Amino acid sequence: MSKQINVALIGNPNTGKTSVFNALTGLNQKVGNYPGITVEKKEGICKLPRGVKAHIIDLPGTYSLNASSLDENVVIELLLNKNDKDFPDIAVVVSDVENLKRNLLLFTQIKDLEIPTVLVINMADRMNYKGISLDIPYLEKHLETKIALVSTRKNQGVDHLKDLIANYKDVSVTPCIDASEIDAEYFGNLKKAFPNQLLYKLWLVITQDVNFGKTDRNEIEAIASFKTKSESELKRLQQKETIKRYQFINNVLKKGQTIDASQAKDLRARLDRVLTHKVWGYLIFFVILLTIFQAIYDWSSVPMDFIDSVFASLSEWTNDKLPAGAFTNLLADGIIPGLGGIVIFIPQIAFLFLFIAVLEESGYMSRVVFLMDRVMRRFGLSGKSVVPLISGTACAIPAIMATRNIESWKERLITILVTPFTTCSARLPVYLIIIALVIPDERFLGLSYQALTLMLLYLIGFGTAVFSAYILNKILKIKSKSFFVVEMPNYKLPLIKNVALTVVEKTKAFVFGAGKIILAISIVLWFLASYGPGEDFNNAENIVKAEYASENLTEDELHQHIASYKLEHSFIGITGRAIEPAIRPLGYDWKIGIAIVSSFAAREVFVGTLATIYSVGSDEEETIKNRMAGEVNPILGGPLFNFASGISLLLFYAFAMQCMSTLAIVKKETNSWKWPMWQLIIMSAFAYVVALIAFQLLK
């Protein structure tokens, strides 16, 4: 058999479908999006006996073929479209041994499409603990299928599953029930109208609002228009179908499954009472969050410092070893720092996804989502929005990627648009140096004014995100089904393999997704800062030497003055001068203007840019502070960085979208430049107005 087998992995959420996918594919997998939509597509290759390969698609979790969300539509569209290159030769339905009755509803529906379907009963290692026993031969006979009893935790049953996939032609395609019995006359007329079509496929086309890709459009529209019944009558028929299926499932499980209820009791109910409690639930969640973010900062600081020093050394080595010229400058000052700007995010992203994966795998994250829904719902957000909003305090990029599990497109879009308001770690260098300059180092009731200011900036960011969500919910006229269903899975120890694969895949998605755009803009910014028009830039060395001829400057000091002069007359320096009239009402001069423009690459670039402008080494933070403190406002006199301009600058960075990598990931997640552009314009305008008001009131 030389043909590659197409396998669709299907199942309810929380049945361990991802674990089965990982067990079959290992590292031979990739993650992308379905064409034209933002639903994640996971596919991989599995090696089967006799050298056969299986192409496995892990389809989004769905409870039935009655779709209610974008990702559930994907399942139906694939199963009904034989022209699709991924149409399955065999469907593998993954069920959970503890929820077999509910999981079998989806299984019986897929069987009605006459696709070879095998049943995986997962988490078999919990059967003894839960007092469950199964009569597999009886179940196979009455469900008209082959069954693989699997435990991914103990790596049991995976080889048997591979054998079943390889021998998919031996799997029965006989439906479990005759769904047409719910209304024999209606289905009889339907069959007469479309004699060459599968009856259950006709029924799904009529009742679902789905797109069938390359299928014959006229044929589909003709079927979909065959609605001799009203919407409410069709809904009643769907309910009758569901009841009929559950009657069949109950009859099969009466003999095929036995449960000893005395053994099935466990700690879950008691744990849920504490973890979803109206008071203790929030307190425990807050403590867990504090621990996670403290760990993210502590653990990622060492690898981040290492990456930073490696790329700095690489730039220095490139400058020393390669012949002087434009290419060496591009490499040393553009490409290498650009790559460093991508790679330095990896530790934080990896640790963040590590913790999220552990919380999800353990079953705790579903409790958090349930807990937060009652708060978030008032502001047009889902309970699931809490994960991205909290993740945003480390970095907005993985936070926006974490919105993928929000079913409602409207709630997901609002979450993506407001998440950048939460204070990320890239803002910290800006906040710390400005707070040190303009907020007195004094205490109130033992609390530092500077620490309180920093905490207030975090609270302002989160508050603005939630308030913006409320406004967007009123403004955006997007029709999106909004309901909240979250399943409380059993608590379990996370599988190391699953957690590791999640971390690797999510980190790869950032590096190769946003990374390309970050690198490209870094190179553009390097060019704008390294070149300039006219004699002032070209003769900078002679001009600066003449200006400081009477002073006894060291070679390093002279070099710094030349660099500062060149920057002022470079394209980015001219840009700073050009925007000075617009930013002067905020209390800023052209130098701050350059720092604001260049920090679009990443907010933390602000401090480094000012260090270069003020002709000081960026590693001498105290010197930077002294030079910044000594800067004089050319219009008003007095210190440039005073209380009014400092607060104005802090508020500007609290609200402005000063991060191209975030824009890149928003574009990727929304499949459009429209939303990131609106985000950039509105956040920047809001930041400008708030900073303007603050300066004018405080000066």
Secondary structure, DSSP 8 states (H G I E B T S, - for coil): --S-EEEEEEE-TTSSHHHHHHHHHTT-EEEEE-TTS--EEEEEEEE-GGG-EEEEEE----SSSS--SHHHHHHHHHHH-TTSTT--SEEEEEEEGGGHHHHHHHHHHHHTTT--EEEEEE-GGGHHHHTEEE-HHHHHHHHTS-EEE-BTTTTBSHHHHHHHHHTGGGS----SS-GGGGGHHHHHHHHHHSTTS-HHHHHHHHH-----TTS-HHHHHHHHT---S-HHHHHHHHHHHHHHHHHHHHHHHHHHEEE-HHHH--SHHHHHHHHT-TTHHHHHHHHHHHHHHHHHHHHHHHHHHHHHHHHHHHHHHHHHHS-SSHHHHIIIIIIHHHHHHHHTTHHHHHHHHHHHHHHHHHTHHHHHHHHHHHHHGGGT--GGGHHHHHHTTT-HHHHHHGGGG-S-HHHHHHHHHHGGGS--GGGHHHHHHHHHHHS-S-EETTEEHHHHHHHHHHHHHHHHHHHHHHHHHHH--------------------HHHHHHHHHHHHHHHHHHHHHHHHHHHHHHHHHHH--SHHHHHTHHHHHHHHTTTS---HHHHHHHHHHHHHHTSHHHHHHHHHHHHHGGGT--HHHHHHHHHTTS-TTHHHHHHHHHTT--TT-HHHHHHHHHH-B-TTT-SBSS-HHHHHHHHHHHHHS---HHHHHHHHHHHTSSHHHHHHHHHHHHHHHHHHHHHHHHH-
